[in-house]
C-alpha cells in the first residue's frame, strides 16, 4: 500500500537580535499606523518542551530601517532561543529583527505567556500586536470522530460501518490535534482493499484555525475489515472499517428520541403510552437507502397516518396495540434490496400511568419505573465509621401519600423521610411501593440494595502537586501523596495510549522512579518527553473500597532554568552624577555594556557615570551556569542637565546669532553659536530625514550624532524665566543645513 501524505501548511512567524540607537526625547508621541501583520500568528496551545518558529513580515508599511522587538511576558513559561535558525542565549526579549527574519520560542512549563511585537522606526514605536501561548504538560493527542445519523459525535477508533446506500456509503472523519501544524501527517489503508492506489479522498484534508482537519472514507475505496492508520509522525491511531451489503437499516425516533432494537428481534424497546391526557405521539423513521416508509396500526383505537403521527381514535380505555413500520423493497445497481419492518408497542389506558424515579445523594438516577415495572440500576453503601448517613430522593406523579418506603431490616439500617442511617454491618433492602392514585393506573414495587460496612466506605488519594517537571537544573523531584485513612501508596511510571485509552508501564531509561518514596530522577538529562506518575493504594484492612488511582503528568526536558538576573528597571541621573544598576544573579559573573559611551559609561562593577544629557541603554548579562541559562536585561539610563537657579528677568532673551554646523569625525556634527544676552539656556531644534528632535542645554556648543551621508537642519533659540517662574523664549535663528561626510 502506498502512504498518502498531505502536508498541512502552517504560516510561521519571527523576531530576534539586540541593537540600540539613541532614542527620541521622552514624551515624543507614538504613531501607530501599520496595516499589515507584523507576524502571522494567533493564540496557540503548546506542550512543555515544544519549539515554534515565527517569521517577521515584509514591514512594507514602514520606512526602510524598521525593526521588530519581541517580548515574552513570562520567560519562565516561554522564552526565545533562536534567531534566523541560529541559537541565542535564552531571553525574554529580542530586538533588531528585520523584515523576513525568523525567531524561535521554546516552552518550559505549564502556564501562559503573552508575546508582544513592536515595530521600531527611528527609535519610535510605530505599531504593535500581541498573541498568547498556553503551555500544558498534556501529551499530544489525535482525536478522530464522525457524526452518526442522530448528529451525535462518535469515536472513530471504535470503528466505522459503511453501506451501499447513498446515506451510508461515505463518512466524513474529523481529526483534531492540539498541535495541527506538523508536516508528517499520513493516512494509509491496510487490509483487503484491492485498489492499491488507496482512493481514500485524503485530498480533502485541510488545516484550519480550530486545529481540525477532515477527510472522507467511501465504500469501494475501502473494503470490509480494512484499517485506516492515521499518523502525525508522533502519534498513531487506527480506525477499523466494516462494509455491509444491500441490507436496509431503519433509524427511528419516537417523539424526537432515538429508539433501539436491542435484541434485534424487530421490536423496538420503547413503548408509546397514551391516555386521556396524552392522546398523541409521533414516529419518524428513515431507511439508509431512502426508500418509502409506511405505518400501520393493528387496532382501531390507535390510528397512525403516513407521516407517523399517532393519536387516539375515541375515548381512552385499557388496550394494547402495535404499530408496524415498513421500509419498501428497492434495487441498487440492479441488485434487490429487501424490505424491512420494525414494530412499536402502544399501551392505552383511561388513566395516566404511575411513574417513579429515585436518585442517590450524588444526583444519579438509580431507579426508573412506569405502571407496574421498575428498573433498579444502583445501590446504597453505608459505613458505621465515615458514612453513617445517606439520602435518596423519590419522585412520583402520584405524590408522597402513595409512596411507601421502609427498611427490610431496621437492625442493619434505619429509614426515615429520605434518610438512611447505618446501625450495624450487614446487607438488606430498601423496600419501595408506589401505589396508583385515583388519577393513575399501575402499582410499582421494587427493592434497592443497601450494604452497611464496619470499615471506611472509601479510601481517597491526595497528591500535593498536579504536575511534575524535570530538567537539568532540577533532575530529582519527589512526588508526595497521602490517603485519607493512612493506607500506604505506591508509585509507578506509565505512558498513555491515545488509541486504546489505557495506561501502560514505562519501559524507557530516561527517567527512573522509586515506587516506595516517590523520588523521580531524570537519568539521561538529554532527551525530552511526557509521562505520568500513577499513584495507587492496595486494599486496606480498614477500607471497604480501593481508592481511585491518581495520574500526575510528568514532563522531562534537557533544559536549564531561566537566569535569575535582576537589575533596575530604569536609572535617572543628572550630568556628572554616578549611579548603580543594582544587578544581582546567582552566577555572580555579571558584565555591562553602554550603547553610547559619549552619553554615559559603565564600569565593571556596574557603576554608571553620566557625561552628557540624553538616553543610553546599558546591557547587563549574567553568565550561564550548570543550572541556569545566560541572562540578559536592558536598562534605560536617562540623563538630564544640572538645573541652575533661574535669573530674575522680565525681558525675553535676545536672538541667537553666529550659528554654525560643521562635520566632526565619527558620524557627528558640531553645533555652535554665540552667547545670547539675557538668557539661562538654549533650545536646539534639528531635523534628520523625516524625524525631528529637540535638546536643551546651557552651553553654546554641543555634538549631535548623525549617520554618514545624512542631511541635518538646525535652528536655535534662547530662553529665560520671566519673574523667576514662566519660561519664555527668544526668536529662532535661521536654519543651517549640512550634509554629513560619507566617510
C-alpha positions in Angstrom: 0.0 0.0 0.0 1.2 3.5 -0.7 1.2 6.1 2.0 -1.0 9.0 1.3 0.5 12.2 2.8 -0.9 15.6 3.0 1.3 18.5 4.2 -0.7 20.9 6.3 0.6 24.3 5.7 1.3 26.5 8.6 2.2 30.2 8.5 5.2 30.7 10.7 6.4 33.9 12.1 9.5 35.6 13.6 11.9 38.0 15.6 15.5 38.3 17.2 18.8 40.2 17.9 19.7 43.2 20.0 21.0 46.6 18.9 20.3 50.1 20.2 20.4 53.6 18.8 19.8 56.9 20.6 16.1 57.3 21.3 13.9 60.4 20.8 13.4 62.6 23.8 11.0 61.4 26.4 7.4 62.4 25.7 7.7 62.1 21.8 4.2 61.0 20.5 4.0 57.4 19.2 2.3 56.9 15.9 0.5 53.6 15.1 -0.4 53.2 11.5 0.6 49.7 10.3 -1.9 47.8 8.1 -0.1 44.5 7.6 0.5 41.9 10.3 3.9 42.1 11.9 3.9 38.4 12.3 1.2 36.0 11.0 0.4 34.5 14.4 -2.6 33.9 16.7 -3.2 32.4 20.1 -1.8 28.8 20.3 -1.5 25.9 22.8 1.8 24.0 23.0 3.2 21.2 25.2 6.1 21.6 27.5 9.3 21.4 25.6 7.8 22.4 22.3 9.6 24.8 19.9 7.8 27.1 17.4 9.3 29.4 14.8 7.8 32.6 13.5 8.7 34.9 10.6 8.6 38.7 10.6 6.5 40.1 7.7 7.7 42.4 4.9 7.2 45.6 7.0 6.3 47.2 3.8 4.1 49.7 5.6 7.1 51.2 7.3 10.2 53.2 6.3 13.5 51.5 5.5 15.3 50.5 8.6 12.2 49.4 10.5 13.0 46.6 13.1 10.9 44.5 15.4 11.2 43.9 19.1 9.6 40.7 20.6 9.0 40.3 24.3 7.7 37.4 26.4 5.6 38.4 29.4 6.7 35.2 31.3 10.1 33.8 30.4 9.6 31.0 33.0 7.0 29.6 30.7 8.1 30.8 27.2 11.4 32.3 26.1 13.3 33.0 22.9 16.1 30.6 21.9 16.9 31.2 18.2 17.3 34.0 15.6 17.3 33.1 11.9 17.9 29.5 12.8 20.9 30.2 15.0 20.9 29.7 18.7 21.0 32.7 21.0 21.1 32.9 24.8 17.7 32.2 26.2 16.0 35.5 26.8 12.6 37.2 27.4 13.3 39.9 24.8 14.7 40.1 21.2 15.4 43.3 19.4 16.5 44.5 16.0 14.6 41.9 14.0 14.4 42.8 10.3 11.9 42.0 7.7 11.5 38.3 6.8 13.8 37.3 9.7 12.8 34.4 11.9 12.8 33.7 15.6 12.0 30.6 17.7 10.3 30.3 21.1 10.6 27.3 23.5 8.1 26.3 26.2 9.4 25.4 29.7 6.5 24.6 32.0 2.7 24.9 32.5 1.3 28.3 32.2 0.8 31.1 29.7 2.8 33.9 28.2 1.9 36.9 26.1 4.2 37.6 23.1 4.3 41.4 22.3 5.7 42.5 19.0 6.6 46.2 18.3 7.8 47.9 15.1 10.5 50.5 15.8 11.4 53.2 13.3 14.0 55.9 14.3 13.7 54.8 17.9 9.9 55.3 17.9 7.3 52.5 18.3 5.1 52.7 15.2 2.9 49.6 15.6 2.4 46.7 18.0 0.4 43.4 18.2 0.1 40.5 20.7 -0.7 36.8 20.8 -0.9 34.3 23.7 0.9 30.9 24.1 -0.6 28.5 26.5 1.6 25.7 27.7 0.4 22.3 29.0 2.1 19.1 30.2 -0.5 17.0 28.4 0.9 14.8 25.8 -0.1 15.4 22.2 -3.2 13.5 21.1 -5.1 12.8 18.0 -8.9 12.6 18.2 -10.8 11.0 15.3 -14.6 11.2 15.2 -17.6 11.3 13.0 -21.3 12.2 13.4 -23.9 9.4 13.5 -27.3 9.7 12.0 -28.5 11.5 15.1 -25.8 14.1 14.9 -24.0 12.6 17.9 -20.2 12.6 17.9 -18.8 9.1 17.8 -15.2 8.0 18.5 -13.9 6.7 15.1 -11.4 4.4 16.7 -14.3 2.2 17.8 -14.9 1.5 14.0 -16.9 2.9 11.2 -19.6 1.0 9.3 -20.3 1.8 5.6 -23.1 0.6 3.5 -24.0 0.8 -0.2 -26.8 3.3 0.1 -26.2 7.0 -0.6 -26.7 7.8 3.0 -24.2 5.1 4.3 -21.6 4.6 1.7 -19.4 7.6 2.9 -18.4 9.0 6.3 -16.5 12.2 6.9 -13.8 11.7 9.6 -12.8 14.8 11.7 -9.3 14.9 13.1 -8.4 17.1 16.0 -4.9 17.6 17.5 -3.6 20.2 19.9 -0.7 20.9 17.5 -2.0 20.6 13.9 1.0 22.1 12.2 3.1 19.0 11.5 4.1 18.1 8.0 4.2 14.4 8.9 0.5 13.6 8.7 -0.3 10.5 6.7 -3.4 8.4 6.1 -2.9 4.8 5.0 -5.3 1.9 4.2 -4.3 -1.6 5.0 -6.2 -4.9 4.7 -8.3 -6.3 1.9 -8.6 -3.3 -0.4 -7.9 -4.4 -4.0 -7.3 -0.9 -5.2 -3.6 -0.3 -4.5 -4.0 3.5 -5.1 -6.0 3.8 -1.9 -8.5 6.4 -3.0 -9.3 7.5 0.5 -10.0 11.0 -0.6 -7.3 12.3 1.6 -7.1 15.4 -0.6 -10.0 16.8 1.4 -7.7 17.3 4.3 -7.3 20.9 5.2 -5.8 22.8 8.1 -7.8 25.4 10.0 -7.6 27.8 12.9 -9.6 25.3 15.0 -6.8 22.7 14.9 -9.0 20.3 12.9 -8.9 18.6 9.6 -11.3 16.3 7.7 -11.2 13.5 5.1 -13.9 11.3 3.6 -13.9 7.5 3.6 -16.0 5.9 0.9 -17.1 2.2 0.4 -15.3 0.9 -2.7 -12.2 2.9 -1.8 -12.1 0.8 1.3 -13.2 -2.8 1.8 -14.6 -4.8 4.7 -12.1 -5.4 7.5 -9.7 -2.7 6.3 -8.0 -0.5 8.8 -7.2 3.2 8.3 -3.9 4.2 10.0 -3.7 7.9 10.9 -0.3 9.3 12.0 1.2 12.7 12.6 4.7 11.4 13.0 4.5 11.3 16.7 1.1 9.7 17.4 -0.8 6.9 15.6 -4.4 5.8 15.7 -6.3 3.0 13.9 -9.8 3.3 12.5 -11.3 -0.2 11.8 -13.7 -0.3 8.7 -16.7 -2.6 8.1 -18.6 -2.5 4.8 -22.0 -4.2 4.8 -24.1 -5.3 1.8 -27.6 -4.4 0.4 -29.4 -4.6 3.8 -31.7 -1.7 4.8 -31.3 -0.1 8.2 -34.1 1.9 9.8 -33.4 4.8 12.1 -36.5 5.6 14.2 -37.4 8.3 16.7 -40.4 8.5 19.0 -41.3 12.0 20.0 -37.9 13.0 18.9 -36.0 10.4 21.0 -33.9 7.8 19.2 -35.2 4.2 19.9 -33.3 0.9 19.6 -34.0 -2.7 18.9 -31.5 -4.0 21.4 -32.5 -7.7 20.9 -32.5 -7.3 17.1 -35.9 -9.1 17.1 -37.8 -6.4 15.1 -39.4 -4.9 18.3 -38.3 -1.5 19.5 -37.6 -1.3 23.2 -39.5 1.9 23.7 -43.3 1.8 24.3 -45.8 4.5 23.4 -48.2 5.3 26.3 -51.5 7.0 25.6 -54.3 8.1 27.9 -57.0 10.8 28.1 -54.3 13.4 28.8 -51.6 12.2 26.5 -53.6 11.4 23.3 -50.9 11.8 20.6 -47.3 10.7 19.7 -45.1 11.0 16.7 -42.9 8.5 14.9 -40.2 9.4 12.4 -38.4 6.7 10.6 -35.9 6.7 7.6 -34.1 4.0 5.6 -30.4 4.4 4.8 -31.5 3.5 1.2 -34.0 6.4 1.1 -37.0 4.0 0.4 -40.7 4.8 1.2 -41.8 4.3 4.8 -45.3 3.1 5.7 -47.0 2.9 9.1 -49.9 0.7 10.1 -51.8 0.0 13.4 -53.4 -3.2 14.4 -56.2 -1.6 16.5 -58.9 0.9 15.6 -58.4 2.7 18.8 -54.9 3.8 17.8 -54.5 5.4 14.3 -51.4 6.5 12.5 -51.0 8.4 9.3 -48.4 8.0 6.6 -46.2 10.6 8.3 -46.0 8.7 11.6 -48.5 10.8 13.5 -50.2 8.6 16.2 -53.4 9.5 18.0 -56.3 8.0 19.9 -59.4 7.3 17.9 -62.0 7.9 20.6 -62.0 7.8 24.4 -59.1 6.1 26.1 -59.6 2.6 27.5 -57.3 -0.2 28.6 -55.9 -1.6 25.3 -52.7 -2.9 23.8 -51.8 -2.1 20.2 -48.8 -2.3 17.8 -47.6 -0.1 15.0 -45.7 -1.6 12.2 -43.0 0.4 10.4 -42.1 -0.8 6.9 -39.4 0.3 4.5 -40.3 -0.7 0.9 -38.1 -3.0 -1.2 -35.9 -1.4 -3.9 -33.0 -2.1 -6.2 -29.4 -0.7 -6.2 -27.2 -1.2 -9.2 -29.6 -3.9 -10.4 -29.4 -5.8 -7.1 -32.5 -6.3 -5.0 -32.7 -4.7 -1.6 -35.4 -6.4 0.6 -38.0 -4.6 2.6 -37.5 -4.3 6.4 -40.1 -3.9 9.2 -40.0 -2.9 12.8 -42.7 -2.8 15.5 -43.6 -0.4 18.2 -45.8 -1.3 21.2 -48.6 1.1 22.2 -50.3 0.9 25.6 -53.6 2.8 26.1 -55.2 3.5 29.5 -58.1 5.5 30.6 -55.8 6.9 33.3 -52.2 8.2 33.4 -49.6 5.5 34.2 -47.9 5.6 37.6 -44.3 6.7 37.3 -41.4 6.9 39.7 -37.7 7.7 39.8 -35.1 7.5 42.6 -31.8 9.5 42.8 -29.0 9.0 45.2 -27.3 11.8 47.2 -24.9 12.3 44.2 -27.9 13.1 41.9 -27.5 9.9 39.9 -30.7 8.1 39.0 -30.7 4.5 40.4 -34.4 3.6 39.7 -36.9 4.3 37.0 -40.4 2.8 36.9 -43.7 3.0 35.0 -47.1 1.4 35.6 -46.1 -1.9 37.2 -42.4 -2.3 36.4 -39.2 -0.8 37.6 -35.5 -1.0 36.6 -33.0 -0.8 39.5 -29.5 0.2 38.4 -27.9 1.3 41.6 -27.5 0.6 45.4 -26.6 2.4 48.6 -23.4 2.0 50.6 -23.2 3.0 54.3 -20.4 2.8 56.9 -20.5 2.6 60.7 -17.3 4.8 60.5 -17.3 7.6 57.9 -20.6 7.3 56.0 -23.2 6.7 58.7 -26.0 8.5 56.8 -27.0 8.9 53.2 -30.1 10.1 51.4 -32.3 9.1 48.4 -34.8 11.3 46.6 -38.0 9.5 45.4 -40.2 11.4 42.8 -43.6 10.1 41.6 -46.5 11.5 39.7 -48.9 10.2 42.5 -47.4 12.3 45.3 -45.8 11.3 48.6 -49.0 10.0 50.1 -49.0 7.0 47.8 -45.3 6.1 48.2 -44.4 3.6 51.0 -40.7 3.2 51.9 -39.2 1.1 54.7 -36.1 -0.8 55.7 -36.3 -4.5 55.2 -34.1 -4.9 58.3 -34.1 -2.0 60.8 -31.3 -3.7 62.8 -28.9 -3.1 59.9 -30.1 0.4 58.8 -33.0 2.7 59.6 -35.0 4.8 57.1 -37.0 8.0 57.8 -38.0 10.8 55.4 -35.5 10.0 52.7 -32.5 9.4 55.1 -30.8 6.1 55.6 -28.8 5.6 58.8 -26.3 2.8 59.4 -26.9 0.6 62.5 -24.5 -2.3 62.1 -22.7 -4.2 59.3 -24.8 -6.3 57.0 -26.8 -6.3 53.8 -30.5 -5.6 53.4 -33.0 -3.9 51.1 -34.8 -0.5 51.0 -38.4 -1.6 50.1 -40.4 0.8 48.0 -44.0 0.6 46.9 -45.6 3.2 44.7 -49.4 2.8 44.6 -51.7 4.2 42.0 -53.8 7.2 42.8 -57.3 7.9 41.6 -55.8 9.5 38.5 -53.2 6.9 37.7 -53.1 3.2 36.9 -50.4 0.7 38.0 -48.6 -0.1 41.2 -44.8 -0.2 41.2 -42.9 -2.3 43.7 -39.1 -2.6 43.9 -36.1 -3.1 46.3 -32.9 -1.1 46.4 -29.9 -3.0 47.8 -28.3 -1.4 50.9 -24.9 -2.5 52.3 -23.6 -1.4 55.6 -19.9 -2.0 56.4 -17.8 -1.5 59.6 -14.8 -0.3 57.5 -14.4 3.1 56.0 -16.6 3.5 53.0 -13.9 4.5 50.6 -10.2 5.4 50.6 -9.0 8.5 48.8 -5.6 9.7 47.5 -4.5 13.3 47.6 -1.4 14.4 45.7 0.5 17.5 46.8 1.1 18.7 43.2 -0.9 18.3 40.0 2.2 18.1 37.7 5.9 17.3 37.7 8.7 19.0 35.7 12.3 17.7 35.4 15.2 19.4 33.7 19.0 19.6 34.0 18.7 22.2 36.8 16.2 20.0 38.7 16.8 16.4 37.8 15.3 15.0 41.0 11.8 15.6 42.3 9.8 13.8 45.0 6.1 13.1 44.3 4.2 13.2 47.5 0.7 11.7 48.1 -1.3 10.7 51.1 -4.5 8.8 51.8 -7.4 9.7 54.0 -7.0 6.7 56.3 -3.3 6.1 56.2 -3.1 3.5 53.6 0.3 3.0 52.0 0.7 4.4 48.5 2.9 3.1 45.7 4.2 5.0 42.6 4.6 3.8 39.0 5.8 5.5 35.8 3.3 4.9 33.0 2.6 6.0 29.4 -0.8 6.7 28.0 -2.0 5.2 24.7 -4.3 7.5 22.8 -5.8 4.7 20.8 -6.6 2.2 23.5 -7.2 4.9 26.1 -5.1 2.8 28.5 -2.0 3.3 30.7 1.0 1.0 30.4 4.2 0.7 32.4 7.0 2.9 31.1 9.8 0.9 29.5 12.3 3.7 28.8 15.6 4.7 30.5 15.4 8.5 30.6 13.5 8.7 33.9 13.6 6.4 37.0 11.1 6.3 39.8 11.3 4.9 43.4 8.0 3.1 43.8 8.1 3.5 47.6 9.4 7.0 48.2 8.1 8.7 45.0 11.6 10.0 44.1 11.7 10.7 40.3 15.2 11.0 38.7 15.9 12.5 35.2 18.7 10.0 34.4 19.7 10.8 30.8 19.4 14.6 31.0 19.4 14.5 27.2 16.0 13.5 25.8 12.6 15.1 26.4 9.2 13.6 26.8 5.9 13.2 28.6 4.9 10.5 31.1 2.5 10.1 34.0 3.2 9.1 37.6 0.5 6.6 38.7 -0.3 6.8 42.4 -2.3 3.9 43.8 -3.1 2.2 47.1 -3.8 -1.5 47.7 -6.8 -2.9 49.5 -6.6 -1.7 53.1 -8.0 -3.6 56.1 -9.7 -0.5 57.3 -11.4 0.4 54.0 -14.2 -1.2 52.0 -13.3 0.1 48.5 -9.9 0.8 47.0 -9.2 4.4 46.1 -9.3 5.5 42.5 -5.8 5.8 41.0 -4.4 9.2 40.5 -2.3 10.1 37.4 0.1 13.1 37.7 1.5 14.4 34.3 5.3 14.4 34.2 7.4 16.3 31.7 11.2 16.0 31.3 13.3 18.4 29.2 17.0 18.8 28.6 16.9 22.5 29.5 18.2 24.7 32.3 16.3 27.1 34.5 16.0 30.7 33.3 18.5 33.1 34.7 17.6 34.8 38.0 19.4 38.0 36.9 17.8 41.1 38.4 18.5 44.8 37.7 16.9 48.2 38.0 14.1 48.9 35.5 15.4 52.4 34.7 18.1 54.7 36.1 17.8 58.5 36.1 20.9 60.7 36.6 22.0 64.3 36.1 25.1 65.2 34.2 28.2 64.5 36.3 26.4 62.0 38.7 27.1 58.3 39.1 24.6 55.5 39.9 24.3 51.8 40.3 22.1 49.4 38.3 21.7 47.1 41.3 22.3 44.0 39.2 22.4 40.6 41.0 22.5 37.0 39.8 23.3 33.6 41.3 26.2 33.2 38.9 28.0 36.2 40.4 29.7 36.9 37.0 27.9 40.0 35.5 29.0 42.1 32.6 27.9 45.6 31.5 27.9 47.5 28.2 26.8 51.0 27.3 25.2 51.7 23.9 26.8 55.1 23.8 29.8 55.9 25.8 29.7 59.6 24.9 26.5 59.9 27.0 27.3 57.5 29.8 29.9 54.9 30.7 29.6 51.9 32.9 32.4 50.2 34.9 33.0 46.5 35.5 31.1 46.7 38.9 28.0 48.3 37.2 28.6 51.9 38.2 27.2 54.3 35.6 28.7 57.8 35.1 26.6 60.4 33.4 28.5 62.5 30.8 26.0 64.5 28.7 22.2 64.8 28.6 20.4 62.1 26.7 19.3 58.5 27.0 21.6 55.4 26.8 20.9 51.7 27.1 23.0 49.5 29.4 23.1 45.8 28.5 23.5 43.7 31.6 24.4 40.0 31.2 24.8 37.2 33.7 26.9 34.2 32.6 25.3 30.8 32.3 25.9 28.1 35.0 25.4 24.3 35.0 21.8 25.0 36.2 20.9 28.4 34.8 20.7 29.8 31.3 22.6 33.1 30.4 20.5 36.1 31.5 20.2 39.5 29.9 18.5 42.7 30.9 18.4 46.1 29.1 18.3 49.1 31.5 17.5 52.6 30.1 19.6 55.4 31.7 18.1 58.9 31.3 20.5 61.8 31.9 19.4 65.4 32.3 21.3 68.7 32.6 22.1 70.0 36.0 19.4 72.7 36.8 20.7 76.2 37.5 18.9 78.8 39.5 17.0 80.9 37.1 17.8 84.6 36.8 15.0 87.0 37.6 14.3 88.9 34.4 11.3 90.4 32.6 12.7 90.8 29.1 12.9 88.0 26.6 16.3 86.8 25.6 18.0 88.2 22.5 18.1 86.2 19.3 20.8 83.6 18.8 23.5 84.6 16.3 26.6 83.1 14.7 25.0 79.6 14.3 27.5 77.1 12.7 27.0 73.4 11.8 30.2 71.5 10.9 31.3 67.9 10.4 33.1 66.1 13.2 35.0 62.8 12.8 33.0 59.8 13.9 29.5 60.3 12.4 28.9 63.5 14.4 28.2 67.2 13.7 29.2 70.1 15.9 26.7 72.8 16.6 28.0 76.2 17.9 26.6 79.7 18.3 27.3 83.0 20.1 26.1 83.6 23.6 22.8 85.5 23.7 22.0 88.2 26.1 19.6 87.8 29.0 19.5 84.0 28.8 19.8 81.0 31.0 19.7 78.3 28.3 19.2 77.3 24.7 16.7 75.1 22.8 18.4 73.3 19.8 15.8 72.0 17.3 17.1 69.8 14.4 15.7 67.6 11.7 17.3 64.4 10.2 15.3 63.0 7.3 11.6 62.9 8.3 12.3 62.9 12.1 12.6 66.0 14.4 14.4 66.2 17.7 14.9 68.8 20.5 17.7 69.2 23.0 18.1 71.7 25.9 21.5 72.9 27.0 23.1 75.8 28.9 26.2 75.6 26.7 26.9 77.3 23.3 28.4 74.1 21.7 27.2 70.5 21.5 27.8 67.5 19.3 24.9 65.6 17.6 25.2 62.0 16.4 24.2 61.8 12.7 24.7 58.9 10.2 27.3 59.4 7.5 25.8 61.0 4.4 22.7 62.2 6.2 21.2 65.7 5.9 20.7 67.7 9.1 19.0 71.1 9.5 19.4 73.0 12.8 18.0 76.2 14.4 18.5 77.5 17.9 16.7 79.9 20.3 17.5 81.1 23.8 15.2 81.1 26.9 14.9 82.5 30.4 12.3 82.7 33.2 10.0 85.7 33.5 9.5 86.7 37.1 11.5 83.6 38.0 8.6 81.3 37.1 7.5 81.3 33.5 9.8 80.1 30.8 10.0 82.5 27.8 11.8 82.1 24.5 13.6 84.4 22.1 13.3 84.1 18.4 14.8 81.2 16.5 17.8 82.0 14.3 17.6 80.9 10.7 18.1 77.2 9.8 21.6 76.0 9.0 21.7 72.8 6.8 24.6 70.4 6.4 25.0 67.1 4.6 27.4 64.9 6.6 30.5 63.3 5.2 30.1 59.8 3.8 33.2 58.6 5.5 
